[in-house]
């Protein structure tokens, strides 16, 4: 009886651990990151005016700002991110993400190759498209070879396999036992060669425009050169986006103590904005605390030992040490760490329930 209880405890512990790990693993990768370049302008002294984004052609969509870059294949996405969660200071920083448009993303689909023995129907080499799936029939070694391919298929790989098998059975009037699956896989066909996109030129041009139109202030031309020089697809997302750290612009995972977690619930394959983004406030009015009379879009330069005082200017200063910014009607997403903790707590509660059930049984 004691051994059974020990086994039950081990099973429950493994269940809790696997539940938490499964959540982390399943949501730690956004496929859009490999087609994007992202930089967080967290350098102390950098200021920004969100209102001016509209004047330079950005459109607000789902609490982010979006505009086509000088390359018609790439969008620029501007949002706010939390420096607290990144362990890079306090408050918010402006994030610029250069992302390949949806229509230029690789075409994804399924490919299956099947061989049918003892097919009684006379088959010639031909192609048929039915219900979103294209079939190519040919004769090989006295049997029939079928290649099935579908792009943007709404369903899993397993569902695709079942659909193809069902079609072959009815088309050739054979039993499923006579069908041999030679291969079945997910495929991706590139539409655009990423190397043909001049990422550095796009980034440099956009930063210069934002600086010239008073959207960003405090970013030196040396910063612009450094940020644009390292621009390439793949440096995006929670772990890999570029940030300012110890005098250099480097990927976040190379900083001293990064929170290498990407555990916000993942979005669908071709969703425009990754789920790791902070939600921006519904209005651009900012309340800075502590102050006696808060003003919208105020420059705040907090001294080390005194209270921060508002300085009239159309920008909001980012500080790596003591700035705290609150939004009156902000609705922000939970931090990745909180999401993981929640999952483990739920797993623990389920384990307790399972433990009482096991006790009653044994």
C-alpha positions as CSV (number, residue, x, y, z in Angstrom):
1,X,0.0,0.0,0.0
2,X,2.9,2.4,0.9
3,X,4.5,1.8,-2.5
4,X,1.3,2.6,-4.3
5,X,1.1,5.9,-2.5
6,X,4.8,6.7,-3.4
7,X,4.1,5.9,-7.0
8,X,1.0,8.1,-6.9
9,X,3.0,11.0,-5.4
10,X,5.7,10.7,-8.2
11,X,3.0,10.6,-10.9
12,X,1.4,13.7,-9.5
13,X,4.7,15.6,-9.3
14,X,5.5,14.6,-12.9
15,X,2.1,15.7,-14.0
16,X,2.5,19.2,-12.4
17,X,6.0,19.6,-13.9
18,X,5.0,18.5,-17.4
19,X,1.9,20.8,-17.4
20,X,4.1,23.8,-16.7
21,X,6.9,22.8,-19.1
22,X,4.4,22.0,-21.9
23,X,3.0,25.5,-21.6
24,X,6.4,27.1,-21.8
25,X,7.6,25.0,-24.8
26,X,4.4,25.4,-26.8
27,X,4.4,29.2,-26.6
28,X,8.1,30.1,-26.7
29,X,8.4,30.6,-30.4
30,X,6.7,33.0,-32.8
31,X,7.2,32.0,-36.4
32,X,6.9,35.7,-37.5
33,X,10.2,36.5,-35.7
34,X,12.3,34.9,-38.4
35,X,10.9,37.4,-40.9
36,X,11.3,40.5,-38.7
37,X,13.8,42.8,-37.1
38,X,12.9,44.5,-33.9
39,X,14.7,47.2,-31.7
40,X,13.7,48.6,-28.3
41,X,14.8,52.2,-27.9
42,X,15.6,51.9,-24.2
43,X,18.7,54.0,-24.2
44,X,18.6,56.6,-21.3
45,X,17.7,60.0,-22.7
46,X,15.7,58.8,-25.6
47,X,12.3,60.5,-25.8
48,X,9.3,60.0,-28.0
49,X,6.0,61.7,-29.0
50,X,3.4,59.1,-30.0
51,X,1.0,61.7,-31.3
52,X,3.4,62.6,-34.1
53,X,3.2,59.1,-35.5
54,X,-0.1,59.8,-37.2
55,X,1.4,62.9,-38.9
56,X,4.1,60.8,-40.5
57,X,1.7,58.3,-42.0
58,X,1.2,55.7,-39.3
59,X,-2.2,54.2,-38.7
60,X,-3.4,52.9,-35.4
61,X,-4.5,49.3,-35.4
62,X,-5.3,47.2,-32.3
63,X,-3.3,49.5,-30.0
64,X,-0.1,49.6,-32.2
65,X,0.9,51.9,-35.0
66,X,1.6,50.5,-38.5
67,X,3.1,51.9,-41.6
68,X,4.5,50.6,-44.9
69,X,8.3,51.1,-45.0
70,X,10.2,52.4,-48.0
71,X,10.2,48.7,-49.2
72,X,6.6,47.8,-50.0
73,X,7.2,44.3,-48.7
74,X,7.9,45.3,-45.2
75,X,5.7,47.0,-42.5
76,X,7.0,49.1,-39.6
77,X,5.2,48.4,-36.3
78,X,5.5,50.7,-33.4
79,X,4.4,49.8,-29.9
80,X,5.4,50.2,-26.2
81,X,7.2,47.5,-24.2
82,X,7.8,47.2,-20.5
83,X,11.4,47.8,-19.3
84,X,10.5,46.2,-16.0
85,X,9.8,42.8,-17.5
86,X,13.1,43.0,-19.5
87,X,15.0,44.0,-16.4
88,X,16.3,47.0,-18.2
89,X,14.9,49.7,-16.0
90,X,11.4,51.0,-15.2
91,X,8.5,52.3,-17.3
92,X,8.0,52.0,-21.0
93,X,10.2,52.1,-24.1
94,X,9.4,52.5,-27.8
95,X,9.7,49.4,-29.9
96,X,10.1,49.4,-33.7
97,X,9.5,46.1,-35.5
98,X,10.2,45.8,-39.2
99,X,8.2,42.8,-40.4
100,X,7.6,41.1,-43.7
101,X,4.0,41.6,-44.9
102,X,1.6,38.7,-44.7
103,X,1.3,38.3,-48.5
104,X,5.1,37.7,-48.8
105,X,5.4,35.1,-46.0
106,X,6.2,31.6,-47.2
107,X,3.3,29.6,-48.5
108,X,2.8,26.7,-46.0
109,X,1.0,23.5,-46.7
110,X,1.1,19.7,-46.7
111,X,2.7,17.2,-49.1
112,X,2.0,13.5,-49.2
113,X,3.2,10.7,-51.5
114,X,1.1,7.5,-51.7
115,X,1.5,4.2,-53.6
116,X,-1.5,2.0,-54.4
117,X,-1.1,-1.7,-55.2
118,X,-3.6,-3.7,-57.2
119,X,-5.4,-0.7,-58.5
120,X,-8.1,-2.0,-60.9
121,X,-8.9,1.3,-62.6
122,X,-6.8,2.3,-65.6
123,X,-4.9,5.4,-64.7
124,X,-3.0,7.7,-66.9
125,X,-0.7,10.5,-65.8
126,X,-2.9,13.4,-64.9
127,X,-3.6,16.1,-62.3
128,X,-6.8,16.7,-60.4
129,X,-7.6,19.4,-58.0
130,X,-10.5,18.8,-55.6
131,X,-11.6,20.5,-52.4
132,X,-8.3,22.5,-52.1
133,X,-6.0,19.5,-52.7
134,X,-4.1,18.8,-55.9
135,X,-3.5,15.2,-56.8
136,X,-0.9,14.0,-59.4
137,X,-1.5,10.4,-60.6
138,X,1.2,8.3,-62.4
139,X,1.9,4.6,-63.0
140,X,4.9,3.0,-61.3
141,X,5.8,-0.7,-61.2
142,X,2.3,-1.9,-62.0
143,X,0.7,0.3,-59.3
144,X,-0.4,3.9,-59.0
145,X,1.7,6.6,-57.5
146,X,-0.2,9.6,-56.1
147,X,1.3,12.9,-55.0
148,X,-1.1,15.1,-52.9
149,X,-0.3,18.7,-52.1
150,X,-2.3,21.5,-50.5
151,X,-1.4,25.1,-49.4
152,X,-3.1,27.0,-46.7
153,X,-5.0,23.9,-45.7
154,X,-7.4,24.4,-42.9
155,X,-6.7,21.5,-40.7
156,X,-3.9,19.4,-39.1
157,X,-1.5,17.1,-40.9
158,X,-3.4,14.1,-39.6
159,X,-6.7,15.5,-41.0
160,X,-5.0,16.1,-44.4
161,X,-3.8,12.5,-44.4
162,X,-7.3,11.2,-43.7
163,X,-8.8,13.4,-46.4
164,X,-6.3,12.1,-49.0
165,X,-6.8,8.5,-48.1
166,X,-10.5,8.8,-48.3
167,X,-10.2,10.4,-51.7
168,X,-7.9,7.7,-53.0
169,X,-10.2,4.9,-51.7
170,X,-13.2,6.4,-53.6
171,X,-11.3,7.5,-56.7
172,X,-9.5,4.2,-57.3
173,X,-12.1,1.9,-55.7
174,X,-9.5,0.2,-53.5
175,X,-9.4,-0.6,-49.8
176,X,-7.2,1.4,-47.5
177,X,-5.0,-1.7,-46.9
178,X,-3.8,-1.4,-50.5
179,X,-2.5,2.1,-49.9
180,X,1.0,2.6,-48.8
181,X,2.0,6.1,-47.5
182,X,5.6,6.8,-48.7
183,X,5.9,10.2,-47.1
184,X,3.9,12.9,-45.4
185,X,5.2,16.3,-44.3
186,X,4.5,20.0,-43.8
187,X,6.2,22.1,-46.5
188,X,7.1,25.8,-46.8
189,X,7.7,27.5,-50.1
190,X,9.4,30.9,-50.0
191,X,7.7,33.7,-51.9
192,X,10.4,36.3,-51.2
193,X,14.2,35.9,-50.8
194,X,14.9,37.7,-47.5
195,X,18.4,38.5,-48.8
196,X,16.8,40.7,-51.5
197,X,15.5,43.0,-48.8
198,X,17.9,45.8,-47.7
199,X,17.0,45.7,-44.0
200,X,19.7,48.1,-43.0
201,X,18.6,50.7,-45.5
202,X,14.9,50.3,-44.3
203,X,15.8,50.7,-40.7
204,X,18.1,53.6,-41.1
205,X,15.6,55.5,-43.3
206,X,12.7,55.0,-40.9
207,X,14.8,56.1,-37.8
208,X,15.9,59.2,-39.6
209,X,12.4,60.0,-40.6
210,X,11.1,59.6,-37.1
211,X,13.9,61.7,-35.7
212,X,13.3,64.4,-38.4
213,X,9.6,64.5,-37.6
214,X,10.1,64.8,-33.8
215,X,8.7,61.4,-33.0
216,X,12.0,60.4,-31.5
217,X,14.5,62.7,-29.7
218,X,17.8,61.8,-28.0
219,X,18.9,59.1,-30.4
220,X,22.2,60.0,-31.9
221,X,23.2,59.3,-35.5
222,X,25.8,56.9,-34.2
223,X,22.9,54.9,-32.6
224,X,21.1,55.0,-35.9
225,X,24.2,53.6,-37.7
226,X,24.7,50.9,-35.1
227,X,21.1,49.8,-35.0
228,X,20.7,49.7,-38.8
229,X,24.1,48.0,-39.4
230,X,23.1,44.9,-37.4
231,X,19.6,44.7,-38.9
232,X,18.6,41.3,-40.2
233,X,15.6,39.0,-40.0
234,X,15.5,36.8,-36.9
235,X,16.6,39.5,-34.4
236,X,13.0,39.9,-33.1
237,X,10.8,38.5,-30.5
238,X,11.2,38.3,-26.7
239,X,14.7,36.8,-26.6
240,X,16.3,38.2,-29.7
241,X,15.1,41.8,-30.2
242,X,17.9,44.4,-30.1
243,X,18.2,46.5,-26.9
244,X,20.6,49.1,-25.6
245,X,22.9,47.6,-22.9
246,X,26.2,48.8,-21.5
247,X,26.8,51.3,-24.3
248,X,25.9,49.0,-27.2
249,X,22.9,47.8,-29.2
250,X,22.9,44.0,-28.9
251,X,20.3,41.1,-28.9
252,X,18.4,40.9,-25.6
253,X,19.7,37.4,-24.9
254,X,23.3,38.8,-24.8
255,X,22.5,41.2,-21.9
256,X,23.7,40.6,-18.4
257,X,20.6,39.1,-16.8
258,X,17.9,38.6,-19.4
259,X,14.5,37.2,-18.6
260,X,14.7,34.6,-21.4
261,X,11.0,33.8,-21.4
262,X,8.5,34.0,-24.3
263,X,5.5,32.5,-22.6
264,X,2.7,34.8,-23.6
265,X,0.1,32.8,-25.4
266,X,1.2,32.3,-29.0
267,X,-0.8,33.8,-31.8
268,X,-1.9,32.2,-35.0
269,X,0.6,31.5,-37.7
270,X,0.2,34.7,-39.7
271,X,-1.1,37.1,-37.1
272,X,0.4,40.6,-37.7
273,X,1.4,41.4,-34.1
274,X,3.1,38.9,-31.8
275,X,1.4,38.3,-28.5
276,X,4.5,39.3,-26.5
277,X,3.8,43.0,-27.2
278,X,2.4,45.2,-24.5
279,X,-1.0,46.7,-25.1
280,X,-0.8,50.4,-25.7
281,X,-3.3,52.8,-23.9
282,X,-6.4,53.8,-25.8
283,X,-5.3,57.4,-25.5
284,X,-1.9,59.1,-25.8
285,X,-2.4,61.1,-22.6
286,X,0.3,60.0,-20.1
287,X,0.2,60.5,-16.3
288,X,3.6,60.7,-14.7
289,X,3.8,60.0,-10.9
290,X,4.8,61.4,-8.5
291,X,4.0,65.0,-9.6
292,X,1.7,67.7,-8.4
293,X,0.2,68.5,-11.8
294,X,0.7,65.7,-14.4
295,X,0.9,66.8,-18.0
296,X,0.5,64.8,-21.2
297,X,3.7,63.8,-23.0
298,X,6.0,65.3,-20.4
299,X,9.8,65.1,-20.3
300,X,10.8,63.6,-17.0
301,X,14.5,63.6,-15.9
302,X,14.4,62.0,-12.4
303,X,17.6,62.9,-10.3
304,X,19.1,60.2,-8.2
305,X,18.1,61.7,-4.8
306,X,15.3,64.1,-5.5
307,X,11.7,63.9,-6.7
308,X,11.2,64.0,-10.4
309,X,9.8,67.3,-11.7
310,X,7.9,67.9,-14.9
311,X,9.7,69.8,-17.7
312,X,7.5,71.4,-20.4
313,X,8.3,69.6,-23.7
314,X,6.3,67.5,-26.2
315,X,8.4,64.4,-25.3
316,X,8.5,61.8,-22.6
317,X,11.9,60.9,-21.3
318,X,12.9,57.3,-20.7
319,X,15.0,56.6,-17.7
320,X,16.8,53.4,-17.0
321,X,16.5,53.8,-13.2
322,X,13.7,55.6,-11.5
323,X,10.9,56.6,-14.0
324,X,7.5,55.2,-13.3
325,X,4.7,55.7,-15.9
326,X,1.1,54.9,-15.4
327,X,-1.7,55.0,-18.0
328,X,-5.1,56.0,-16.8
329,X,-7.1,53.5,-18.8
330,X,-4.3,51.0,-19.6
331,X,-5.1,47.4,-19.9
332,X,-1.8,45.5,-20.0
333,X,-1.1,41.8,-20.4
334,X,0.4,39.8,-17.6
335,X,4.1,39.3,-17.6
336,X,5.4,36.0,-19.0
337,X,6.7,35.0,-15.5
338,X,3.3,35.5,-14.0
339,X,1.7,33.3,-16.7
340,X,4.2,30.5,-16.0
341,X,3.5,30.8,-12.3
342,X,-0.2,30.7,-12.9
343,X,0.2,27.5,-14.9
344,X,2.2,25.8,-12.1
345,X,-0.3,26.9,-9.5
346,X,-3.2,25.4,-11.5
347,X,-1.1,22.2,-11.9
348,X,-0.5,22.0,-8.2
349,X,-4.2,22.4,-7.4
350,X,-5.0,19.6,-9.8
351,X,-2.4,17.5,-8.2
352,X,-3.9,18.0,-4.8
353,X,-7.3,16.9,-6.1
354,X,-5.7,13.9,-7.8
355,X,-3.9,13.1,-4.5
356,X,-7.1,12.9,-2.5
357,X,-8.6,10.7,-5.2
358,X,-5.6,8.4,-5.0
359,X,-5.8,8.2,-1.2
360,X,-9.4,7.1,-1.5
361,X,-8.5,4.4,-3.9
362,X,-5.4,3.0,-2.2
